[in-house]
């Protein structure tokens, strides 16, 4: 019986997860601000890129976020909230031209990873993006979603969504509400 218990305890993935946890804890304790950002990056990348050992370690060390399907500013939207305090930074993800829109598996992993790292994340389906169309309606819908997401939000563009995020940030109705605009293209091939 003891032999079986020890065998289960010393599985390679468990030892790797423990080593990662000890290393991250030690680094965070040594330099909290700098290491916190790096730990968040590990959480997001491990979840998004589905790295076997790291993804499992992150799942053990962070709480599963609360995901909800709702409507924000008239748009079908996935909202992910981390467990813990309510006052968290808010991100609006602006996806690229993807047929599945917010249901794209890589985008859903990104949303989960960002929420595990402590962000409230909104992923709206903007009109036309599922067909690769960018119109004034697409931009107006993004501006409305950003306003509905909160008083202070960051816009995170993916592929062509980065251009939309930059354009939306210039809208007068969002003046003073956008904390940062960032983008990547194409993140799924990172």
N, C-alpha and C positions, 0 to 999 in steps of 0.2 A: 504494500500500500504506500509506504513512504517513498519507495523507489519510483512509483508512478507519479506521485505528487511532485517529486524533485524533477522528474523528466518533463512534466507539464510546465513547471516553473522556469526551467532553463531552456525553453524553446528559443531559437535564434532571434525571432522577431521580438520576443519579450525582452531579451537582453539588449537588443538594439534600441527598443523603446525606452527602457530604463536608462541606458547610457545617454540617449538624447535628452531625456527629462533632466537628468543630473547636470549635463552640460549646459542646457538652456537655463536652468535654475541658477547655476553658478554664475553664468555670464550676466544674467539679468540682475542678480544681486550685486555684481561688481560695477556695473555701469547701467543703471536702470533706464535712462531716457534713450540712449543709443541702442541698447540691446532690445528694448521693447519694440522698436520699429523693426529690427531684424527678426525678432521672434514672430511678429505679425506677418512679415514677408514669408517666413517659413510656413506658417499656418496656411496662408493663401495659396502659395505655390504647391505645397504638398497636396492640398485638397483639389485644386484646379487641374494639376497635371497627373493626378492619380499615381503618385510615387508609392510603391507598395509598403515599404517599412515606415517612411515618414508619414504617409497618410494614416496608417494605423496608429502611430504614436500621437499624431495630432488629435485623432478621434478619442484616444484615451485621456489626453491632457486638456481638451477643450470641450465645452458643452455644445451639444447639437442645437443649432439655432431653430427658432420657430419660423416656419415658412407658412405663408398664407396667400391664397389667390383672391384678389379683390379687384375693385375698380377705383382708380385714382384719376381725377379730372376726366372722367368718361372713358378711360383706357383700361383694358384688362391689364392687371399688374401683379407681378409676384413681389411680395414684401417679405424680407427676411430680417428677423430681429434677434440679436444675441440675448442670451440669458444674462440677467444682472440688472444694474441700474438703468433707468429709463433714458437718462440724458446721455445719448451717444452720438457721435458724428454720423451724419446722414449722407449717403451717396445715391445718386441716380445713375444707373448704368444705361448707356445709349448703345444698343447693339447695332451691328452692321446689317448688311442685306443678308438675311438668313430666312429661309422658307419656314423654319419652325419658330422663328421669333424667340420669345422668352422661354419657350420649351426646348430650345437647343441644349443638348446635354452639357456641352462645355460651358455655356453661359450659366446654367444652373449650378454647376460645380463652382464657378467663380463667385456666384452670389452666396453660396453656402460658405465658401472659404472666407470671404470678406466679413460675413456675419460672425463666423467663429472667431475672427480676429477682433471683433468688437464694434463693427459698424452696422447701422441700420441701412438696409439696401432696398432700393426700389428698382424694379426692372419692368418698365412698361412696354407694351406692344405698340409701337408708333405706326400710324397708318402709312401703308405703302412700302415699308421696309421689307416685308416678307416677299414682295415682288421686285425688290431692287429699285423702287421709285422714291425719289426725294422731291417733295413738293413743299409749297408754303404751308399746307396743312400738316405735313410731317413736322416741320419746325415749330409751328404754333402749338401742336400737341405736346411737344417736348417742353416748351416754355410753360404751358399749363401744368404739366406733370411736375416740373421743378418747383413751381409756386406751391403746389399742393403738398409736396414732400416735406416742406418745413421752411423756417425763417432763414436758415443757413444750410446750404447744401453744396456738395462737390459733384461735378459732372465727370463721369468716367466714360469716355468713348471707346468703342471697339470698332476698328476698321473705319468704314464710312461714318459710323456714329461719332467719331472724333470730330469730323467737320461739322456735324450737326451740333455737338456740344459747344464748339467754339462760337458758332453762330448764335446759339441760344444765350450764351453768356453775355452777348452784346445787347440783348433785348433790354430796353429801358425798364420794363416791369420787374426785372430781376436785379436791378442795380442794388448793390450792397448785400445781396443774398447768396451769391456764388463765392465760395471760399477758394476753390481751385478748379481748373479744368485739366484733365489729363487724358491721354489716349494711348492705345496700342493697336498695331495692325500687323498681321492677323494674330491675335493672341493664342488661338487654338494650335498654331504651329510653332509656338515659342520654343 
